[in-house]
Amino acid sequence: MSAELGEPAVRRTAVARASMWTPSWSLACRLVGAAGVVASGAIHFQLWTSGYSVIAVIGPLFLLDAIGSWLVALALLATRFRVVAAAAILMELGAITGLALASTVGIFGFQESGSGVGGQIMAAYGTEALAMILLAASLALGPGGLGRRVRGG
């Protein structure tokens, strides 16, 4: 009988601990992920202002990426919609893919040479990868993700 009484108490304690930590980790990942999205947009804007604006197709895409990044980051901070985090992940994946193509075989008739303006290529890879990883973790730890399973819901 004591095992039956003790088991729910242990489960309640585990659920309380999980629900105490999981949302805060999810929120932290979402906030830092949003900062990565902002940083990625800032890099694209800086490159756009430093001369990429005159490159056909690439120039407008850099400006669109910068503006889109800032809008998505605001949406990440203002809402808890999972679709916004998923959209941010896809946007960053697209940016990394475009950068990888531009750095290797070229894209839209443009091929990046060297390490980019002041090393922004490595910074772009880093901020975009960081944003994707943290936003994916936020989705996994948030409601409906891994966090729901940990909390026993």
N, C-alpha and C positions, 0 to 999 in steps of 0.2 A: 504494500500500500504506500509506503514511503517513496518507493521508486516512481509510482504514478504521480504523487504529489510533487516530487522533486523535479521530474522531467519538464513539466510545463514551466516551472520557475526558471529552470536553466534556459529553456527556449525563450522565455520572455526577456531574460537578461541578454541573451545573444541578439535578439531582435532589437532591443533598446540600444545596445552598443552599435550595431550595424546601422540603424536609422540615425544615430547621433553622428556617426562619422561619414557615411556614404554621401549624404547630400552636400556636406561641406567640401568633400573632395571633388565631387562633381562640379560644384560651383567654382572652386579654385581652378580646376582644369578649364572650365568654360571661360573664366576671366583671363587667364594667361593665354589661352588659345585665341581669344579676341584680340589681345595685345599683339600676338604673332601676326594676325590678319592685318592689323593696323600697320605694323612694321613692314610687312610685305607690300602693302599699298604705298607706304612712304618711299620705299626703295624704287618702286615703279614710277612714282611721281618725280622723284629726284632724277632718275634716268631720263624721263620724258623731258624735263626742263633742261637737262644738260646736253641735249642734242638728238635724242631718239625721236623727238616729235616730228622731225623731217623725214623719217624713214617710212616709206609707203607701207600701209597695213599695220606694221609693228607699232608705229608711233601712236595711232589712235587706240590700238589695243592696250598699250601701256597706260594711257590716260583712263580708258574704261576700267582697267584693272584697279587703278588707284582709287577712283571714285567708287567702284563697286565694293572694293575691300572696306573702305570706310563706312559705307552704308550697311554692309553685312555685319561689320563689327558693332555698329550701333544697334542693329537688330538683335545681335547676340546678347548685348547688355540689357536691352529693353524687354526682351521676351524670354520665355523658356521653351519656345516651340522647338521640338526636335528637328523639324524640317529645316530650320534656319542653320543649325549646326551642320546638318548633312549637306546643305547647299554650300556652306563655307568650306567644308572638306573637299567637295567637288571643285569649287573654284580654285582652291590652292593646288589640288591635283592637276588641274588644267594649266596653272601657271608653271608648276614644276615640269610638266610634260613639254610645254612650249619652250622653256629654258633649256631642257635637255636636248630637244631637237635643234634649237638655234645654236647650241654649243657644239653639236656634232655634225649633222647632215644639212642643217639649215632649215628654215621655215619661211614661207611666203617670200622667197627670194633673198632672205637675209641670213647671214651666218655670223655668229658672234666670234670675235677673235680675242685671244688672250684671256685675262681673268676679269675682264669687264672694267668699267669705270671705277677705279679705286677699290676693287675687290667686291663690288656689289653682287657679283654672281654667287659667291660663296655665302654672303649674307642672305641673299634671296633664297637659296636652297635651304639654309638653316631656319629662317623664319617661317617659310612655307611648310617645311617638314615638322617643325615644332607645333605649328598651328594644327596641322592635320592630326598628329599624334594626340595632342591634348584634347582636341574637340572629339575625337573618337573615344578617348577615355571618359570624357564628360557624358557622352551618349551611353557608354557601357555602365557607368556608375549611377546615372540618373534614373528617374522613374521609368519603368518599362524595360530597362536594360539589365545588366548584371546586378546592379544595386537592388533591384526589385527581388531577384532571386535570393540575394544574401539576406535581405530583410524578411524573407519568408512570405512575401505577398504574392 
